[in-house]
Every structure is written in structure tokens, then in C-alpha cells.
Amino acid sequence: MSRASERTTYRYLEFFTAGIRNPNTRLAYYRALTRFFDWLEECYPGLGLHQVNSIVVAQYVEVHPGSAQTRNQHLSAIRSLFRWLITGGLMRENPAGEVRGVKHRVKRGKTSVLSDEEMKELLSSISTDDIVGLRDRALIAAMFFSFARVGAVLGMNTGDYFSKGKRYWFRLHEKGGKYHEVPVHHTAEEYLDLYMDEANLWDEKTTPLFQTAPRRSRTLTGVRLQRQEAWAMVKRRALAAGVSTDACNHTFRASGITNFLRNGGSRDNAQRIAAHEDVRTTTLYDRREDAISLDEIERIRL
């Protein structure tokens, strides 16, 4: 992009600021396009943006060292950028439009799942003597019992934990600016209430529900907790509890769905609770077969 015209450069920057609403997608596409243009500079020095064709894009996808999923994501970013340039009147054709992605079919998710015993151990191991422990327990419970993405949970303000009738609900901030409301499990409600009471958040409707807290002061800052900070917290709590250290933010989404299905819940209902567009996505979080496979393999005896 360094040799692009001023108008093209402006449209390129506008692609990220106005064309992509989701911050996670924005960051992923920025990294993908930066890698693509670095590759162009190395392999085709002097090639202008308007000279990029389908053969060049196909070659990039072919030599890309990433997984099939990563290569397809990068191809999607390239397609989206050129589509944006076309709508801006800067290009006539999309050179990535006819490039085929890499065949990729996933039948089983890779996210680590905690057993019911490990989930109980993790939640019970968190000390609730201070606000940080109450916050961490409430956050983990919110992800587990609502099947929610960590970004959707961290995106909530205190007003997004609200009463409707006799129960409390979560208003989760999903991708694309959408909201998804789900009733709160009684255990998660108990943990959230204790956290809200201690933090005195009931009247602060527009402040972040889950906030950062300096280690020394152990008080909430009013600043929204970020995914990376939540990830570090989960790792720290899992290690202290002696459960799987492979646990991550996504673990609780998968663990909750697996627990729900194992206890008689339907996959269609799990899809609705998790706000998945496609039931095949929900299937990736169904890890009931893991335990069955282990039980069966132990039948082999010497």
C-alpha cells in the first residue's frame, strides 16, 4: 500500500474504520492484509494494487504457511478489501473473487473442556475474601452457564444484568452489534449478586460489569476487563485449582454446552442459548464423545 494513491490509501484506512464494525474482525483482517502486502512487496516488487490478479492471490493462498482455517480467513480479508475498493470506484474487478478457498471441514472442536468435577473444583477454589475473587468467580460462572463468548460477557455493562419477572437475565453483546438475552442460571445469579453487592454496582447501569483491579489495591478501576486479562486470570485460576492448564476463555462455552447436552438438553436449544447461527457450530462444542472414547479404550487389557 506504500505506493498507492492518496485516494486509495484513504479508502484502505476507511475499510477498517467504517467498513468493519467488530473490533476482533478488524484486528484479524488488519493482520491478514498486512501479511498479504508484505508478501507482495517481497515476491512482486513494484506490482501496483491495480495489477494484482487472481493468479497472484491464488499463489499467495497456496504458499501461505498457516492452517486451512487461517488461509481461508486471509482470503476472506483480501476479498473484502477489494470489494470495498470496487464499491468506492477504485477498482473494476475483484481479483480474489474467483479464487477458491482451501477445503476445510472440522467435525470436532479443539477447545479444551473441563469435566463437571473440574468445574466444581475451579469455582470452589476461588477465594471470595476480596472483590477480585468475587469478580473472577462471577465471570467464569457467567461464561459457563450462559454458553457466552468471552467478548459478549466482557462487553456487558451492569445494566445488562437485569431482572425480568422473577428472574435475572443477561443482555449479551454479540457480533455485528446484535444483542442476545438469556436467563441467568440460579448459581450464576448467586455469584453475580454477591459480586455486585461487594462492588456496589447496582446503581451504576452504564459502567462495565467486569472491571480491572490493580493487584495491590484490589479495588475495581471502572475500566472494562479485556480478553487478554481474562485469559491470564483463567490460566492463573486453573493452575491454582489443579485443573487442566489448557483451559482458556472459550473452555467455559464448550464445557457448559457439553454439560447441558449430557444432562438431556437438546442441541437445538443449545444452539439458541449460545446464539449460534448454524447448529454445526454448536456441534463443535459437543464433547460428550471424549468421555465415551476414553471409557471404550480402557477395555483394552493385557
DOZARO-411445 format. One record per residue (C-alpha): residue in three letters; chain; x, y, z. Coordinates in nm, 3 decimals. Layout:
<atoms>
+--------+--------+---------+---------+---------+
! residu ! chaine !      xx !      yy !      zz !
+--------+--------+---------+---------+---------+
!    ala !      A !       X !       Y !       Z !
...
+--------+--------+---------+---------+---------+
</atoms>
This chain:
<atoms>
+--------+--------+---------+---------+---------+
! residu ! chaine !      xx !      yy !      zz !
+--------+--------+---------+---------+---------+
!    met !      A !   0.000 !   0.000 !   0.000 !
!    ser !      A !   0.301 !   0.232 !   0.028 !
!    arg !      A !   0.283 !   0.320 !  -0.345 !
!    ala !      A !  -0.095 !   0.358 !  -0.358 !
!    ser !      A !  -0.256 !   0.690 !  -0.444 !
!    glu !      A !  -0.380 !   0.918 !  -0.170 !
!    arg !      A !  -0.741 !   0.832 !  -0.256 !
!    thr !      A !  -0.673 !   0.458 !  -0.243 !
!    thr !      A !  -0.485 !   0.492 !   0.084 !
!    tyr !      A !  -0.776 !   0.683 !   0.234 !
!    arg !      A !  -1.022 !   0.417 !   0.115 !
!    tyr !      A !  -0.796 !   0.146 !   0.261 !
!    leu !      A !  -0.796 !   0.313 !   0.603 !
!    glu !      A !  -1.170 !   0.369 !   0.575 !
!    phe !      A !  -1.213 !  -0.007 !   0.522 !
!    phe !      A !  -1.104 !  -0.067 !   0.882 !
!    thr !      A !  -1.269 !   0.233 !   1.044 !
!    ala !      A !  -1.605 !   0.231 !   0.864 !
!    gly !      A !  -1.624 !  -0.099 !   0.681 !
!    ile !      A !  -1.571 !  -0.335 !   0.976 !
!    arg !      A !  -1.774 !  -0.290 !   1.294 !
!    asn !      A !  -1.643 !  -0.579 !   1.502 !
!    pro !      A !  -1.307 !  -0.492 !   1.667 !
!    asn !      A !  -1.190 !  -0.854 !   1.665 !
!    thr !      A !  -1.258 !  -0.889 !   1.293 !
!    arg !      A !  -1.092 !  -0.552 !   1.233 !
!    leu !      A !  -0.773 !  -0.668 !   1.405 !
!    ala !      A !  -0.774 !  -1.009 !   1.231 !
!    tyr !      A !  -0.824 !  -0.852 !   0.887 !
!    tyr !      A !  -0.556 !  -0.591 !   0.952 !
!    arg !      A !  -0.305 !  -0.863 !   1.033 !
!    ala !      A !  -0.412 !  -1.068 !   0.731 !
!    leu !      A !  -0.383 !  -0.778 !   0.487 !
!    thr !      A !  -0.054 !  -0.661 !   0.634 !
!    arg !      A !   0.088 !  -1.008 !   0.575 !
!    phe !      A !  -0.050 !  -1.015 !   0.221 !
!    phe !      A !   0.101 !  -0.679 !   0.123 !
!    asp !      A !   0.435 !  -0.771 !   0.284 !
!    trp !      A !   0.434 !  -1.087 !   0.071 !
!    leu !      A !   0.352 !  -0.885 !  -0.241 !
!    glu !      A !   0.640 !  -0.647 !  -0.167 !
!    glu !      A !   0.879 !  -0.940 !  -0.131 !
!    cys !      A !   0.764 !  -1.158 !  -0.422 !
!    tyr !      A !   0.635 !  -0.895 !  -0.666 !
!    pro !      A !   0.829 !  -0.574 !  -0.600 !
!    gly !      A !   0.686 !  -0.286 !  -0.797 !
!    leu !      A !   0.349 !  -0.452 !  -0.853 !
!    gly !      A !   0.073 !  -0.196 !  -0.813 !
!    leu !      A !  -0.252 !  -0.267 !  -0.635 !
!    his !      A !  -0.446 !  -0.246 !  -0.962 !
!    gln !      A !  -0.214 !  -0.507 !  -1.115 !
!    val !      A !  -0.297 !  -0.775 !  -0.860 !
!    asn !      A !  -0.487 !  -1.056 !  -1.033 !
!    ser !      A !  -0.641 !  -1.388 !  -0.939 !
!    ile !      A !  -0.321 !  -1.579 !  -1.020 !
!    val !      A !  -0.127 !  -1.372 !  -0.766 !
!    val !      A !  -0.392 !  -1.414 !  -0.498 !
!    ala !      A !  -0.418 !  -1.789 !  -0.565 !
!    gln !      A !  -0.041 !  -1.823 !  -0.534 !
!    tyr !      A !  -0.047 !  -1.640 !  -0.201 !
!    val !      A !  -0.314 !  -1.874 !  -0.064 !
!    glu !      A !  -0.118 !  -2.177 !  -0.189 !
!    val !      A !   0.216 !  -2.078 !  -0.030 !
!    his !      A !   0.063 !  -1.940 !   0.290 !
!    pro !      A !   0.218 !  -2.138 !   0.581 !
!    gly !      A !  -0.090 !  -2.117 !   0.803 !
!    ser !      A !  -0.362 !  -2.373 !   0.863 !
!    ala !      A !  -0.651 !  -2.415 !   0.622 !
!    gln !      A !  -0.870 !  -2.208 !   0.851 !
!    thr !      A !  -0.614 !  -1.925 !   0.867 !
!    arg !      A !  -0.560 !  -1.927 !   0.490 !
!    asn !      A !  -0.933 !  -1.906 !   0.427 !
!    gln !      A !  -0.964 !  -1.620 !   0.675 !
!    his !      A !  -0.686 !  -1.430 !   0.498 !
!    leu !      A !  -0.851 !  -1.493 !   0.161 !
!    ser !      A !  -1.176 !  -1.359 !   0.302 !
!    ala !      A !  -0.996 !  -1.044 !   0.419 !
!    ile !      A !  -0.844 !  -0.991 !   0.073 !
!    arg !      A !  -1.182 !  -1.042 !  -0.095 !
!    ser !      A !  -1.348 !  -0.798 !   0.142 !
!    leu !      A !  -1.085 !  -0.529 !   0.085 !
!    phe !      A !  -1.105 !  -0.545 !  -0.294 !
!    arg !      A !  -1.486 !  -0.549 !  -0.274 !
!    trp !      A !  -1.462 !  -0.232 !  -0.066 !
!    leu !      A !  -1.232 !  -0.071 !  -0.324 !
!    ile !      A !  -1.476 !  -0.163 !  -0.602 !
!    thr !      A !  -1.770 !  -0.001 !  -0.424 !
!    gly !      A !  -1.551 !   0.307 !  -0.381 !
!    gly !      A !  -1.494 !   0.323 !  -0.757 !
!    leu !      A !  -1.123 !   0.245 !  -0.732 !
!    met !      A !  -1.125 !  -0.095 !  -0.899 !
!    arg !      A !  -1.344 !  -0.270 !  -1.154 !
!    glu !      A !  -1.298 !  -0.636 !  -1.066 !
!    asn !      A !  -1.220 !  -0.834 !  -0.754 !
!    pro !      A !  -0.902 !  -1.039 !  -0.820 !
!    ala !      A !  -0.982 !  -1.262 !  -0.522 !
!    gly !      A !  -1.343 !  -1.321 !  -0.621 !
!    glu !      A !  -1.275 !  -1.634 !  -0.825 !
!    val !      A !  -1.000 !  -1.777 !  -0.603 !
!    arg !      A !  -1.117 !  -2.089 !  -0.426 !
!    gly !      A !  -1.051 !  -2.135 !  -0.060 !
!    val !      A !  -0.885 !  -2.435 !   0.100 !
!    lys !      A !  -1.113 !  -2.731 !   0.170 !
!    his !      A !  -1.158 !  -2.739 !   0.542 !
!    arg !      A !  -1.407 !  -2.942 !   0.740 !
!    val !      A !  -1.398 !  -2.963 !   1.117 !
!    lys !      A !  -1.609 !  -3.223 !   1.291 !
!    arg !      A !  -1.467 !  -3.182 !   1.640 !
!    gly !      A !  -1.360 !  -2.869 !   1.821 !
!    lys !      A !  -1.012 !  -2.824 !   1.963 !
!    thr !      A !  -1.112 !  -2.615 !   2.263 !
!    ser !      A !  -1.024 !  -2.784 !   2.591 !
!    val !      A !  -1.322 !  -2.885 !   2.805 !
!    leu !      A !  -1.336 !  -2.917 !   3.182 !
!    ser !      A !  -1.523 !  -3.208 !   3.335 !
!    asp !      A !  -1.805 !  -3.137 !   3.579 !
!    glu !      A !  -1.571 !  -3.225 !   3.866 !
!    glu !      A !  -1.305 !  -2.987 !   3.738 !
!    met !      A !  -1.559 !  -2.706 !   3.701 !
!    lys !      A !  -1.674 !  -2.757 !   4.060 !
!    glu !      A !  -1.313 !  -2.765 !   4.178 !
!    leu !      A !  -1.226 !  -2.448 !   3.987 !
!    leu !      A !  -1.523 !  -2.247 !   4.116 !
!    ser !      A !  -1.483 !  -2.365 !   4.476 !
!    ser !      A !  -1.109 !  -2.294 !   4.476 !
!    ile !      A !  -1.154 !  -1.921 !   4.411 !
!    ser !      A !  -1.124 !  -1.725 !   4.733 !
!    thr !      A !  -1.407 !  -1.476 !   4.775 !
!    asp !      A !  -1.242 !  -1.276 !   5.053 !
!    asp !      A !  -1.194 !  -0.980 !   4.820 !
!    ile !      A !  -1.359 !  -0.820 !   4.519 !
!    val !      A !  -1.119 !  -0.979 !   4.269 !
!    gly !      A !  -1.214 !  -1.331 !   4.375 !
!    leu !      A !  -1.584 !  -1.245 !   4.358 !
!    arg !      A !  -1.535 !  -1.092 !   4.014 !
!    asp !      A !  -1.340 !  -1.390 !   3.877 !
!    arg !      A !  -1.591 !  -1.646 !   4.007 !
!    ala !      A !  -1.883 !  -1.445 !   3.867 !
!    leu !      A !  -1.714 !  -1.408 !   3.528 !
!    ile !      A !  -1.635 !  -1.778 !   3.493 !
!    ala !      A !  -1.986 !  -1.873 !   3.603 !
!    ala !      A !  -2.139 !  -1.627 !   3.355 !
!    met !      A !  -1.947 !  -1.785 !   3.065 !
!    phe !      A !  -2.017 !  -2.142 !   3.174 !
!    phe !      A !  -2.390 !  -2.113 !   3.248 !
!    ser !      A !  -2.481 !  -1.890 !   2.952 !
!    phe !      A !  -2.257 !  -2.053 !   2.685 !
!    ala !      A !  -2.146 !  -1.698 !   2.602 !
!    arg !      A !  -1.835 !  -1.581 !   2.423 !
!    val !      A !  -1.591 !  -1.404 !   2.650 !
!    gly !      A !  -1.622 !  -1.091 !   2.436 !
!    ala !      A !  -2.000 !  -1.089 !   2.478 !
!    val !      A !  -1.971 !  -1.122 !   2.856 !
!    leu !      A !  -1.696 !  -0.863 !   2.895 !
!    gly !      A !  -1.894 !  -0.627 !   2.673 !
!    met !      A !  -2.180 !  -0.612 !   2.924 !
!    asn !      A !  -2.245 !  -0.310 !   3.141 !
!    thr !      A !  -2.405 !  -0.350 !   3.482 !
!    gly !      A !  -2.741 !  -0.260 !   3.329 !
!    asp !      A !  -2.713 !  -0.566 !   3.106 !
!    tyr !      A !  -2.765 !  -0.783 !   3.414 !
!    phe !      A !  -3.131 !  -0.707 !   3.474 !
!    ser !      A !  -3.449 !  -0.850 !   3.620 !
!    lys !      A !  -3.741 !  -0.966 !   3.408 !
!    gly !      A !  -4.026 !  -1.107 !   3.610 !
!    lys !      A !  -3.885 !  -1.321 !   3.890 !
!    arg !      A !  -3.554 !  -1.400 !   3.720 !
!    tyr !      A !  -3.242 !  -1.213 !   3.619 !
!    trp !      A !  -3.123 !  -1.206 !   3.259 !
!    phe !      A !  -2.803 !  -1.131 !   3.068 !
!    arg !      A !  -2.810 !  -0.897 !   2.770 !
!    leu !      A !  -2.506 !  -1.020 !   2.581 !
!    his !      A !  -2.326 !  -0.806 !   2.325 !
!    glu !      A !  -2.284 !  -1.036 !   2.025 !
!    lys !      A !  -2.103 !  -0.988 !   1.695 !
!    gly !      A !  -2.236 !  -0.738 !   1.446 !
!    gly !      A !  -2.382 !  -0.512 !   1.713 !
!    lys !      A !  -2.652 !  -0.765 !   1.799 !
!    tyr !      A !  -2.788 !  -0.831 !   2.147 !
!    his !      A !  -2.883 !  -1.171 !   2.280 !
!    glu !      A !  -3.083 !  -1.209 !   2.600 !
!    val !      A !  -3.060 !  -1.527 !   2.805 !
!    pro !      A !  -3.195 !  -1.609 !   3.154 !
!    val !      A !  -2.935 !  -1.640 !   3.426 !
!    his !      A !  -2.881 !  -1.976 !   3.595 !
!    his !      A !  -2.951 !  -1.960 !   3.968 !
!    thr !      A !  -2.588 !  -2.040 !   4.057 !
!    ala !      A !  -2.454 !  -1.767 !   3.830 !
!    glu !      A !  -2.717 !  -1.532 !   3.972 !
!    glu !      A !  -2.595 !  -1.603 !   4.325 !
!    tyr !      A !  -2.234 !  -1.532 !   4.228 !
!    leu !      A !  -2.326 !  -1.216 !   4.035 !
!    asp !      A !  -2.536 !  -1.079 !   4.322 !
!    leu !      A !  -2.253 !  -1.126 !   4.571 !
!    tyr !      A !  -2.010 !  -0.957 !   4.335 !
!    met !      A !  -2.249 !  -0.669 !   4.263 !
!    asp !      A !  -2.317 !  -0.620 !   4.633 !
!    glu !      A !  -1.950 !  -0.607 !   4.727 !
!    ala !      A !  -1.862 !  -0.378 !   4.435 !
!    asn !      A !  -2.166 !  -0.157 !   4.494 !
!    leu !      A !  -2.256 !  -0.168 !   4.125 !
!    trp !      A !  -2.635 !  -0.190 !   4.135 !
!    asp !      A !  -2.690 !   0.178 !   4.059 !
!    glu !      A !  -2.407 !   0.209 !   3.806 !
!    lys !      A !  -2.604 !   0.099 !   3.499 !
!    thr !      A !  -2.364 !   0.227 !   3.236 !
!    thr !      A !  -2.033 !   0.114 !   3.386 !
!    pro !      A !  -1.860 !  -0.208 !   3.276 !
!    leu !      A !  -1.987 !  -0.511 !   3.464 !
!    phe !      A !  -1.646 !  -0.678 !   3.481 !
!    gln !      A !  -1.365 !  -0.433 !   3.556 !
!    thr !      A !  -0.992 !  -0.438 !   3.604 !
!    ala !      A !  -0.844 !  -0.428 !   3.952 !
!    pro !      A !  -0.479 !  -0.350 !   4.039 !
!    arg !      A !  -0.316 !  -0.632 !   4.235 !
!    arg !      A !  -0.206 !  -0.412 !   4.520 !
!    ser !      A !  -0.522 !  -0.211 !   4.580 !
!    arg !      A !  -0.765 !  -0.496 !   4.499 !
!    thr !      A !  -1.032 !  -0.242 !   4.411 !
!    leu !      A !  -1.219 !  -0.200 !   4.084 !
!    thr !      A !  -1.098 !   0.073 !   3.850 !
!    gly !      A !  -1.410 !   0.125 !   3.638 !
!    val !      A !  -1.210 !   0.018 !   3.331 !
!    arg !      A !  -1.351 !  -0.274 !   3.130 !
!    leu !      A !  -1.165 !  -0.604 !   3.164 !
!    gln !      A !  -1.013 !  -0.713 !   2.832 !
!    arg !      A !  -1.000 !  -1.063 !   2.683 !
!    gln !      A !  -0.625 !  -1.097 !   2.734 !
!    glu !      A !  -0.665 !  -1.008 !   3.101 !
!    ala !      A !  -0.948 !  -1.259 !   3.137 !
!    trp !      A !  -0.733 !  -1.523 !   2.966 !
!    ala !      A !  -0.447 !  -1.461 !   3.212 !
!    met !      A !  -0.693 !  -1.483 !   3.501 !
!    val !      A !  -0.831 !  -1.816 !   3.378 !
!    lys !      A !  -0.481 !  -1.959 !   3.341 !
!    arg !      A !  -0.388 !  -1.844 !   3.690 !
!    arg !      A !  -0.707 !  -1.981 !   3.847 !
!    ala !      A !  -0.681 !  -2.314 !   3.664 !
!    leu !      A !  -0.323 !  -2.362 !   3.779 !
!    ala !      A !  -0.412 !  -2.278 !   4.139 !
!    ala !      A !  -0.709 !  -2.518 !   4.132 !
!    gly !      A !  -0.505 !  -2.801 !   3.986 !
!    val !      A !  -0.731 !  -2.845 !   3.683 !
!    ser !      A !  -0.639 !  -2.852 !   3.314 !
!    thr !      A !  -0.393 !  -2.574 !   3.240 !
!    asp !      A !  -0.514 !  -2.587 !   2.877 !
!    ala !      A !  -0.826 !  -2.406 !   2.996 !
!    cys !      A !  -0.892 !  -2.074 !   2.825 !
!    asn !      A !  -1.177 !  -1.826 !   2.787 !
!    his !      A !  -1.351 !  -2.047 !   2.532 !
!    thr !      A !  -1.329 !  -2.351 !   2.761 !
!    phe !      A !  -1.635 !  -2.247 !   2.958 !
!    arg !      A !  -1.852 !  -2.212 !   2.648 !
!    ala !      A !  -1.760 !  -2.564 !   2.541 !
!    ser !      A !  -1.784 !  -2.705 !   2.895 !
!    gly !      A !  -2.128 !  -2.552 !   2.950 !
!    ile !      A !  -2.269 !  -2.683 !   2.622 !
!    thr !      A !  -2.127 !  -3.031 !   2.683 !
!    asn !      A !  -2.272 !  -3.037 !   3.037 !
!    phe !      A !  -2.612 !  -2.921 !   2.905 !
!    leu !      A !  -2.626 !  -3.192 !   2.637 !
!    arg !      A !  -2.503 !  -3.463 !   2.872 !
!    asn !      A !  -2.789 !  -3.380 !   3.109 !
!    gly !      A !  -3.060 !  -3.415 !   2.847 !
!    gly !      A !  -3.061 !  -3.075 !   2.680 !
!    ser !      A !  -3.126 !  -3.069 !   2.305 !
!    arg !      A !  -2.873 !  -2.948 !   2.051 !
!    asp !      A !  -3.130 !  -2.706 !   1.905 !
!    asn !      A !  -3.180 !  -2.542 !   2.244 !
!    ala !      A !  -2.805 !  -2.529 !   2.299 !
!    gln !      A !  -2.776 !  -2.351 !   1.965 !
!    arg !      A !  -3.036 !  -2.093 !   2.071 !
!    ile !      A !  -2.876 !  -2.032 !   2.410 !
!    ala !      A !  -2.530 !  -1.996 !   2.255 !
!    ala !      A !  -2.670 !  -1.773 !   1.976 !
!    his !      A !  -2.502 !  -1.981 !   1.706 !
!    glu !      A !  -2.620 !  -1.910 !   1.352 !
!    asp !      A !  -2.560 !  -2.271 !   1.248 !
!    val !      A !  -2.615 !  -2.586 !   1.455 !
!    arg !      A !  -2.292 !  -2.724 !   1.309 !
!    thr !      A !  -2.106 !  -2.466 !   1.516 !
!    thr !      A !  -2.282 !  -2.593 !   1.829 !
!    thr !      A !  -2.179 !  -2.946 !   1.733 !
!    leu !      A !  -1.813 !  -2.844 !   1.756 !
!    tyr !      A !  -1.867 !  -2.770 !   2.126 !
!    asp !      A !  -2.034 !  -3.104 !   2.195 !
!    arg !      A !  -1.755 !  -3.305 !   2.356 !
!    arg !      A !  -1.956 !  -3.589 !   2.507 !
!    glu !      A !  -1.780 !  -3.838 !   2.282 !
!    asp !      A !  -1.448 !  -3.762 !   2.453 !
!    ala !      A !  -1.551 !  -3.948 !   2.769 !
!    ile !      A !  -1.710 !  -4.230 !   2.573 !
!    ser !      A !  -1.395 !  -4.285 !   2.372 !
!    leu !      A !  -1.181 !  -4.296 !   2.686 !
!    asp !      A !  -1.413 !  -4.548 !   2.854 !
!    glu !      A !  -1.405 !  -4.769 !   2.545 !
!    ile !      A !  -1.028 !  -4.757 !   2.501 !
!    glu !      A !  -0.981 !  -4.873 !   2.861 !
!    arg !      A !  -1.147 !  -5.200 !   2.762 !
!    ile !      A !  -0.815 !  -5.294 !   2.603 !
!    arg !      A !  -0.632 !  -5.501 !   2.863 !
!    leu !      A !  -0.311 !  -5.702 !   2.881 !
+--------+--------+---------+---------+---------+
</atoms>
